Amino acid sequence: MNELFPSADRPTLRSADLIGCRYRLGLDIQAGRTRDSRAASASRGSRMLTDAEPPRHRLPTVLASIPGLYQVEQGPDAQLETLEALARGEEVIAGAVLAHERPGPNGVYAGIDEVCTPDLLVKIDDSPSTPGPTYMPVLFVTRHLLSSPRPAKKQGRPSARAVAESVRARLLSVERLGRQGVLSRSVRQSLVEVTDRKLRHHGPDAVALGQAAALLHRLGVSSGLVGALSVTGMGLDARNIVVATEGSRVASYRMALRDARDVVAGTLNRKTQPATRWEWGQWPLAPRRIRECKNCRYQQRCLEELSRADDISLLLPGDKSRLLREAGIDTVTALARADDSTPAAGPEQRWLARARLADVPALRKVRETSAPRADVEMDIDMEAYPSDGAYLWGTWVPGEEYRGFVTWQPPGPDGLGGVAEARNFALFWEYLCRRRQQAAEQGKTFRAYCWAAEGENYWLRRTATRFAGQEFQLPERASGADGVDVDAPARTVVVPTRQEVDEFIGSEQWVDMLKVTRRQILSPVGMRLKVVAPWSGFHWRDADVDGESSLDLYRIATGVDLEYVSEQAFSGLGPDEARAMLLRYNGDDCRSVAHVRDWLESGLAVKDLPHGEDLPIP
């Protein structure tokens, strides 16, 4: 058995360990999670998925299209098998394991081992400085790698910023992998440069690719290139590997490795040259509430530590409390006691601190509350399967029945991300426009409302961009997959253009009730719809369903990614029950927004919530 790094006193770091919360890495080191034991090495051949990483259910389809693909067998000998595949010059290697051991005691990073598992290693082969094969690491990602086309430049000399942002993307078609190039062109010569797109930067991917490139350098087989392939099933970057030079990615990796070295030294009280910047118990090797906390295994432990310390990050997470800390205010109580003589502590921050200490969930920052109203009001809520598309557009007009425009077709060219999604969106858009037009013809005002419009706006624009202009012939009384009839004669529905969608989003007819509420109400516990609506007296029929668990319901409803269903409460639930629950949940989301609107407009919010100036000072 070829066991990697059997020493138990040296941490073995993956790219995921090099980014994010340093205190988490320190706790992992203390708990032995980063030690390269026999149990860990036995699973090294497979890429480890984090809780936040979406399912990658279409990766086998991508791999199956590559002729001559060499698959490294998972297990303790995966690293050795990878080295042998590189030595043979395999064209494309999947499941590779690259590792580097630093037993010490000398060296800047002595005592820190590394391992990385790029999804693919693609042979490039024609580096003039390397006599043998060279390789490019490739990651599969569930995000978009290229920007939208840039607008035409105005006449005149471009600014330095414009030049810096106009990074041209190079593409390698997936169809080229494992196949002979035209006229025997090498893989490097097969790269195609596109001038109307630019690369998107994503820190975690940059570090992961930089680590893989650096370890390939140590083996003498780096091509100087790195790549990523989007598996969202959408756009140009879903059919091509987006290729970039390794330089900035390796630089990002080296900076992250330096930080990780200081975490290791501070956690294990090691002496290093140069000296470590951090000590255990001092930030960043101490708890602080940040965005990552909600998906962290140590969340409860850190919350208990922060609560005992009355840490200000409980109220103002991340960088929001930086100015207050610089002013000497690092506890919630200190902020609650501050006055106008402390410039960094504004009145709203002081009110939030007082509300938290008084166990008040929300407060007003205005004397009277209100909401924008219209003669005809429609509440809209969207549900999406993030890597594929928006499968449900729910609508509710007070006094009428809920209407959900939904497709239960699984992801694919004819389903979500394809024809079924386009048809469903065209139906929804036609209904929305018809209600707007009817109101105008009757001399009535119209408004559509949602909560936190960023999600709806993204999928409105994204869906229009993908499917603009597609037409669908509908019979009389066409219905969606939920069985809800759309009363209209036989007709043609068309997916709107991006311009049409942008005009609607920018109009006074589209109202984000979260923004309306935030202008009037503050809360130390957040402003999610599931938090705010109960203040108005609204409660969901399925109280346990939220945005995260709705993904599990969708998987059950469509039979997709069932192995990723994690919610125990849904065990034994069938597809029909899951569909009904999703529609019920979406309908309640729509109704809850209307309930909050009525609550603000009626003056009940004034009776239910204190004003910030009326809260006691501790």
C-alpha positions in Angstrom: 0.0 0.0 0.0 1.3 3.4 -1.0 0.1 5.6 1.9 0.7 9.3 1.5 2.4 11.2 4.3 1.9 8.8 7.2 3.1 11.3 9.8 0.1 12.4 12.0 1.7 15.6 13.2 1.8 17.4 9.9 -1.4 19.0 8.4 -2.2 18.1 4.8 -3.9 21.1 3.2 -6.3 21.1 0.2 -7.2 24.3 -1.6 -10.4 24.6 0.5 -8.2 24.8 3.6 -6.2 27.7 2.1 -9.2 30.1 1.8 -11.9 31.4 4.1 -12.0 31.5 7.8 -8.5 31.0 9.4 -10.0 30.1 12.8 -11.9 27.2 11.2 -8.6 25.9 9.7 -7.0 26.2 13.2 -9.8 24.2 14.8 -9.5 21.6 12.0 -5.8 21.3 12.8 -6.5 20.9 16.5 -9.2 18.3 15.8 -6.9 16.4 13.5 -9.1 16.9 10.5 -6.1 17.9 8.3 -3.9 15.0 9.3 -3.2 12.6 6.5 -4.2 9.3 8.2 -4.9 6.0 6.5 -8.6 6.7 6.5 -8.1 10.0 4.8 -5.7 8.7 2.2 -8.1 5.9 1.3 -10.6 8.4 -0.1 -8.1 10.7 -1.7 -9.0 9.6 -5.2 -12.3 11.3 -5.0 -12.8 15.0 -4.8 -14.3 15.9 -1.5 -17.6 17.9 -1.7 -18.3 20.6 0.9 -21.8 21.2 2.2 -22.0 24.3 0.1 -20.9 22.6 -3.1 -23.8 21.9 -5.4 -24.4 18.4 -6.9 -22.4 17.6 -9.9 -24.8 15.2 -11.5 -23.9 15.9 -15.1 -20.2 15.5 -14.8 -20.3 11.9 -16.0 -22.0 13.1 -19.2 -19.1 15.5 -19.8 -16.5 12.9 -19.2 -18.3 10.3 -21.3 -17.8 12.5 -24.4 -14.0 12.4 -24.2 -12.4 9.5 -26.1 -9.5 7.8 -24.5 -10.1 9.4 -21.1 -7.9 7.9 -18.4 -9.7 7.6 -15.0 -7.6 7.3 -11.9 -8.9 4.7 -9.6 -9.9 6.0 -6.2 -8.0 4.7 -3.3 -4.7 4.9 -1.4 -2.6 4.4 -4.6 -4.3 7.3 -6.5 -1.3 9.6 -6.3 1.1 6.9 -7.7 -1.3 6.0 -10.4 -1.5 9.7 -11.3 2.3 10.0 -11.6 2.3 6.9 -13.8 -0.4 8.4 -16.1 1.6 11.6 -16.4 4.7 9.7 -17.3 2.9 7.7 -20.0 1.6 11.0 -21.5 -2.2 10.2 -21.2 -4.2 12.7 -23.2 -6.8 13.5 -20.5 -6.7 12.3 -16.9 -9.7 12.4 -14.6 -9.6 12.0 -10.8 -6.0 12.8 -10.6 -4.3 13.3 -7.2 -1.3 15.6 -6.9 0.5 15.8 -3.6 3.6 17.4 -2.1 5.3 16.5 1.1 7.4 18.8 3.2 8.8 16.8 6.2 11.0 19.7 7.3 12.6 20.9 9.5 14.0 23.5 7.0 12.0 25.6 4.5 9.4 28.3 4.7 6.6 25.8 4.6 8.3 22.9 6.4 5.8 20.6 8.1 2.9 21.5 5.8 1.9 18.9 3.2 -0.5 19.5 0.3 -2.8 17.5 -1.8 -5.1 18.6 -4.6 -7.6 16.8 -6.9 -8.2 18.7 -10.2 -11.2 17.3 -12.1 -9.1 16.9 -15.3 -5.5 17.1 -16.4 -5.4 17.9 -20.1 -2.1 17.3 -22.0 -1.0 20.5 -23.8 2.4 19.1 -24.9 4.2 21.8 -26.9 5.9 23.9 -24.3 9.3 24.9 -25.8 11.0 24.7 -22.4 9.8 21.2 -21.5 11.0 18.2 -23.5 8.2 15.9 -22.3 4.4 16.3 -22.1 2.9 19.3 -20.2 -0.5 19.4 -18.6 -3.2 21.9 -17.8 -5.4 21.4 -14.7 -9.1 21.9 -15.2 -11.8 22.4 -12.6 -15.6 21.8 -13.1 -17.5 24.7 -11.6 -21.2 25.6 -11.2 -21.0 29.2 -12.1 -20.5 31.3 -15.2 -16.9 31.9 -16.2 -17.4 34.6 -18.9 -19.0 38.0 -18.6 -21.9 39.1 -20.9 -20.8 40.8 -24.1 -19.4 44.3 -23.4 -21.1 47.3 -25.0 -19.4 48.9 -27.9 -16.7 51.3 -26.8 -17.1 55.0 -27.2 -14.7 56.9 -29.4 -11.5 58.0 -27.7 -8.7 56.5 -25.7 -9.9 53.8 -23.3 -9.2 54.3 -19.6 -6.6 52.2 -17.7 -9.5 50.5 -15.9 -11.2 49.6 -19.2 -7.9 48.1 -20.5 -7.4 46.1 -17.3 -11.0 44.7 -17.5 -10.8 43.8 -21.1 -9.1 40.5 -20.5 -9.6 38.3 -23.5 -10.9 34.8 -22.9 -9.4 31.8 -24.6 -11.6 28.8 -25.2 -10.9 25.1 -25.8 -13.8 23.1 -27.1 -14.8 20.1 -25.1 -15.1 18.3 -28.4 -11.3 18.7 -28.9 -10.4 16.7 -25.8 -8.8 13.4 -26.6 -9.1 13.9 -30.4 -6.6 14.7 -33.0 -6.5 18.3 -34.0 -7.2 19.6 -37.5 -3.9 19.4 -39.5 -2.3 17.9 -36.4 -2.6 21.1 -34.5 -1.7 20.8 -30.8 -4.1 21.5 -28.0 -2.4 24.8 -27.4 -2.8 25.7 -31.1 -6.5 24.8 -30.8 -7.3 27.5 -28.3 -9.6 30.2 -29.7 -9.5 33.7 -28.4 -12.8 35.6 -28.1 -12.7 39.4 -28.0 -16.3 40.2 -26.8 -16.1 38.4 -23.5 -13.9 38.8 -20.4 -13.0 36.3 -17.7 -14.7 36.5 -14.3 -12.4 36.2 -11.3 -13.4 33.9 -8.5 -11.0 33.6 -5.6 -11.6 30.0 -4.5 -11.2 28.7 -8.1 -8.1 30.8 -8.6 -6.5 29.3 -5.5 -7.5 25.7 -6.5 -6.1 26.1 -10.0 -3.0 27.9 -8.7 -2.3 25.0 -6.3 -2.7 22.4 -9.0 -0.4 24.4 -11.4 2.2 24.8 -8.7 2.2 21.0 -7.9 2.5 20.3 -11.7 5.5 22.6 -11.7 7.2 20.5 -9.0 6.7 17.5 -11.3 8.1 19.4 -14.3 4.9 19.0 -16.4 3.2 22.4 -16.1 2.0 23.9 -19.3 1.6 27.4 -17.9 -2.1 27.2 -18.5 -5.2 26.5 -16.3 -8.8 25.9 -17.2 -12.3 25.7 -15.9 -15.5 24.3 -17.3 -19.0 25.4 -16.3 -21.4 22.6 -15.8 -24.5 24.8 -15.5 -25.6 23.7 -18.9 -25.9 27.3 -20.0 -23.9 29.6 -22.3 -20.7 29.6 -24.2 -18.6 28.5 -21.2 -20.7 25.3 -20.9 -19.4 24.0 -24.2 -15.8 25.1 -23.8 -13.0 25.0 -21.3 -12.2 28.6 -20.4 -8.4 28.9 -20.4 -6.1 31.4 -18.7 -2.5 31.7 -17.9 -1.4 30.4 -14.5 0.5 33.4 -13.3 -2.1 35.3 -11.3 -3.7 32.0 -10.0 -0.4 30.8 -8.7 0.2 34.1 -7.1 -3.2 33.8 -5.4 -2.3 30.3 -4.2 1.0 31.4 -2.8 -0.6 34.3 -0.8 -3.2 31.8 0.5 -0.5 29.3 1.4 1.4 32.0 3.3 -1.7 32.7 5.4 -2.2 29.0 6.0 1.4 28.7 7.1 0.8 31.4 9.7 -2.4 29.6 10.8 -0.5 26.3 11.3 2.3 28.1 13.2 -0.1 30.0 15.4 -2.3 27.0 16.1 0.6 24.6 16.9 2.8 27.3 18.5 5.5 26.7 16.0 8.5 29.0 15.5 8.9 30.1 11.9 11.2 32.1 9.8 9.9 34.7 9.0 8.0 34.9 12.3 4.3 34.1 12.2 2.0 37.2 12.1 -0.8 35.6 14.3 -1.2 34.1 17.7 -3.9 31.7 18.9 -6.7 33.5 20.6 -6.1 36.7 18.7 -7.9 37.6 15.4 -7.9 36.0 12.9 -7.2 32.9 15.1 -10.2 33.7 17.2 -14.0 33.5 16.5 -15.8 36.3 14.6 -19.1 36.1 12.8 -18.7 36.2 9.0 -20.7 35.0 6.0 -19.2 31.5 6.1 -20.5 30.8 9.5 -23.9 29.5 8.4 -22.3 26.5 6.6 -19.5 25.9 9.1 -19.2 22.8 11.3 -18.1 25.0 14.2 -21.0 27.5 14.0 -22.5 26.6 17.4 -19.2 26.5 19.1 -18.2 29.9 17.8 -21.6 31.4 18.6 -21.2 30.3 22.2 -17.8 31.9 22.4 -18.9 35.1 20.8 -22.0 35.3 23.1 -19.9 34.9 26.2 -17.7 37.7 24.9 -20.6 39.9 23.8 -18.7 40.3 20.6 -19.9 43.0 18.3 -19.8 40.7 15.2 -22.9 39.1 16.6 -24.7 42.3 15.5 -22.4 43.6 12.8 -20.7 40.6 11.1 -17.5 40.7 9.0 -16.1 44.1 8.0 -19.2 46.0 9.1 -17.7 46.5 12.6 -14.2 47.5 11.5 -14.6 51.2 12.2 -16.3 50.6 15.6 -13.4 48.3 16.6 -10.9 50.9 15.6 -12.8 53.3 17.8 -12.5 50.9 20.8 -16.1 49.5 20.6 -15.8 45.7 20.3 -18.9 44.6 22.3 -22.6 45.0 21.8 -23.0 46.6 25.2 -20.4 49.2 24.5 -22.2 50.1 21.2 -25.6 50.3 23.0 -24.1 52.7 25.5 -22.4 54.9 22.9 -23.8 58.4 22.1 -23.4 61.0 19.4 -19.9 61.7 20.6 -18.7 58.5 19.0 -18.7 59.2 15.2 -18.4 55.6 14.2 -21.5 54.6 16.2 -24.5 56.0 14.3 -28.0 56.1 15.8 -29.3 53.1 13.8 -26.3 51.0 15.0 -26.9 52.0 18.6 -30.6 51.2 18.3 -29.8 47.7 16.9 -27.5 47.1 19.9 -30.1 48.2 22.4 -32.8 46.0 20.6 -30.5 43.0 20.9 -29.8 43.5 24.6 -33.5 44.1 25.2 -34.5 41.0 23.2 -36.6 43.1 20.8 -36.7 41.4 17.4 -37.4 44.6 15.4 -37.8 48.3 15.7 -39.0 51.3 13.6 -36.7 54.0 12.4 -39.7 56.1 11.2 -42.7 57.4 13.1 -45.2 56.3 10.5 -44.9 53.3 8.1 -46.2 53.0 4.6 -46.0 51.0 1.4 -46.5 51.8 -2.3 -49.9 50.6 -3.5 -51.8 50.2 -6.7 -55.3 49.4 -7.9 -54.1 46.0 -9.2 -51.4 44.3 -7.2 -49.6 41.1 -8.0 -47.1 39.3 -5.8 -44.4 37.3 -7.5 -42.0 34.7 -6.1 -39.5 32.5 -8.1 -37.9 29.2 -7.3 -34.8 28.0 -9.1 -32.5 25.0 -9.2 -29.3 27.1 -9.1 -27.2 25.2 -11.6 -29.9 24.9 -14.2 -32.7 27.4 -14.2 -35.9 28.9 -12.8 -38.6 26.2 -12.7 -41.4 28.1 -10.9 -42.8 31.6 -11.3 -45.5 32.0 -8.7 -48.1 34.8 -8.9 -50.9 35.9 -6.6 -53.4 38.8 -7.0 -55.3 39.5 -3.8 -58.8 38.2 -4.1 -57.9 35.6 -6.7 -56.4 32.1 -6.7 -52.6 31.6 -6.7 -51.2 30.8 -10.1 -47.9 29.0 -10.4 -46.1 28.7 -13.7 -44.0 25.6 -13.3 -42.1 22.9 -15.2 -41.3 19.6 -13.6 -39.2 18.5 -16.5 -35.7 17.5 -15.3 -32.6 19.5 -16.3 -31.7 18.9 -20.0 -32.1 20.3 -23.5 -35.8 19.6 -23.5 -36.4 20.4 -19.8 -35.1 22.9 -17.2 -32.4 24.9 -18.9 -34.0 24.2 -22.2 -37.3 24.1 -24.1 -39.6 23.4 -21.1 -38.1 26.3 -19.1 -38.4 28.7 -22.0 -42.0 27.8 -22.6 -42.9 28.1 -18.9 -41.2 31.5 -18.7 -43.0 32.7 -21.9 -46.3 31.7 -20.3 -45.5 33.6 -17.1 -44.4 36.7 -19.0 -47.5 36.7 -21.2 -49.7 36.5 -18.1 -47.8 39.3 -16.4 -48.0 41.6 -19.4 -51.7 40.8 -20.0 -52.5 41.8 -16.4 -50.5 45.0 -16.8 -52.3 45.8 -20.1 -55.7 45.1 -18.7 -55.1 47.4 -15.8 -53.9 50.2 -18.2 -57.0 49.8 -20.4 -59.3 50.1 -17.4 -57.5 53.2 -16.2 -56.1 51.5 -13.2 -52.6 51.5 -11.7 -50.6 48.2 -11.5 -47.7 47.1 -9.4 -45.9 43.8 -9.0 -44.1 43.0 -5.8 -41.4 40.6 -4.6 -39.1 40.2 -1.6 -35.3 40.6 -2.2 -35.5 41.3 -6.0 -31.9 40.2 -6.7 -32.9 36.6 -7.3 -36.0 37.4 -9.4 -34.1 40.0 -11.4 -31.2 37.6 -12.1 -33.4 34.9 -13.4 -35.7 37.3 -15.3 -32.6 38.6 -17.1 -30.8 35.3 -17.4 -33.9 33.5 -18.8 -34.5 36.3 -21.3 -30.9 36.3 -22.4 -30.9 32.6 -23.0 -34.2 32.2 -24.7 -35.2 35.6 -26.1 -37.5 35.4 -29.1 -38.4 31.7 -28.8 -42.1 31.2 -29.7 -44.6 28.6 -28.5 -48.0 27.8 -30.0 -50.6 27.3 -27.2 -54.1 25.9 -27.5 -57.1 27.5 -25.9 -56.9 27.4 -22.0 -53.3 26.3 -22.0 -52.2 25.1 -18.6 -48.9 24.8 -16.8 -47.6 21.6 -15.3 -49.3 22.4 -12.1 -52.7 22.1 -13.7 -53.6 25.8 -13.4 -55.4 27.0 -16.5 -54.5 30.3 -18.1 -57.7 31.6 -19.5 -56.9 32.9 -23.0 -57.7 31.9 -26.6 -55.3 29.8 -28.7 -52.2 32.0 -29.2 -48.5 32.3 -29.5 -46.4 33.2 -26.5 -42.9 34.6 -26.9 -39.9 34.8 -24.6 -39.2 38.5 -24.0 -35.9 40.2 -24.9 -33.4 41.3 -22.3 -34.4 44.9 -23.1 -38.1 44.3 -22.4 -37.2 42.7 -19.1 -34.8 45.5 -18.1 -37.6 48.1 -18.8 -39.9 46.2 -16.5 -37.3 45.9 -13.8 -36.5 49.6 -14.0 -40.1 50.7 -13.9 -42.2 51.8 -11.0 -44.4 48.8 -11.5 -41.7 46.5 -10.0 -41.3 46.9 -6.3 -38.9 45.2 -4.0 -40.7 45.0 -0.6 -37.5 44.2 1.2 -36.1 47.6 0.2 -39.4 49.3 1.2 -39.3 47.5 4.6 -35.6 48.2 5.2 -36.2 52.0 4.8 -38.5 51.8 7.8 -37.6 48.9 10.0 -34.4 47.6 11.6 -33.8 44.2 13.1 -30.9 42.6 14.9 -32.0 39.1 13.7 -32.2 39.8 10.0 -34.7 40.8 7.4 -35.5 37.5 5.6 -39.1 37.1 4.6 -39.5 34.1 7.0 -38.4 36.5 9.8 -40.3 39.6 8.9 -43.7 38.1 7.8 -44.5 36.6 11.3 -44.2 40.1 12.8 -47.1 41.0 10.6 -49.1 37.9 11.8 -48.4 35.7 8.7 -47.4 32.1 9.1 -46.5 29.5 6.5 -48.6 26.3 6.2 -45.3 24.3 5.9 -43.2 26.0 8.5 -40.2 23.8 8.0 -39.7 24.6 4.3 -37.3 27.3 3.4 -35.0 28.1 0.4 -32.5 25.4 1.2 -35.0 22.6 1.8 -36.9 23.6 -1.3 -33.9 22.2 -3.3 -34.5 18.8 -1.7 -38.2 19.1 -2.5 -37.3 19.8 -6.1 -35.0 16.8 -6.3 -37.8 14.6 -5.0 -40.4 16.2 -7.3 -38.3 15.6 -10.4 -36.2 12.6 -9.5 -33.0 14.5 -10.0 -30.0 14.2 -7.6 -31.9 12.1 -5.1 -28.6 11.0 -3.5 -28.2 14.6 -2.3 -31.5 14.9 -0.5 -30.5 15.6 3.1 -33.7 16.7 4.8 -34.8 13.8 7.0 -38.3 15.3 7.3 -38.9 14.6 3.6 -38.1 10.8 3.8 -40.9 8.8 2.3 -42.2 11.8 0.4 -43.3 11.0 -3.2 -43.0 13.2 -6.3 -46.6 14.4 -6.2 -46.5 15.3 -2.5 -43.2 17.2 -3.1 -44.7 19.1 -6.0 -47.8 20.0 -4.0 -45.6 21.2 -1.1 -43.4 23.3 -3.3 -46.5 25.0 -4.9 -48.0 25.6 -1.4 -44.7 27.0 -0.1 -44.3 29.3 -3.1 -47.9 30.5 -2.8 -47.4 31.3 0.8 -44.3 33.3 -0.1 -46.4 35.4 -2.5 -49.1 35.9 0.1 -46.7 36.8 2.9 -45.3 39.7 0.9 -48.8 41.1 0.5 -49.4 40.6 4.2 -46.3 42.6 5.1 -47.4 45.4 2.7 -50.8 45.6 4.3 -49.2 45.6 7.8 -46.9 48.6 6.9 -49.7 50.5 5.2 -52.4 49.9 7.9 -50.4 51.4 10.7 -50.3 48.1 12.6 -46.5 48.0 12.4 -46.5 51.2 14.4 -48.4 49.5 17.2 -46.4 46.3 17.1 -42.9 47.7 16.9 -41.2 50.3 19.1 -39.3 53.3 17.7 -35.5 53.1 18.1 -35.5 56.3 20.3 -37.8 54.5 22.8 -35.5 51.6 23.5 -33.8 51.6 26.9 -30.1 52.3 27.2 -28.3 49.6 29.3 
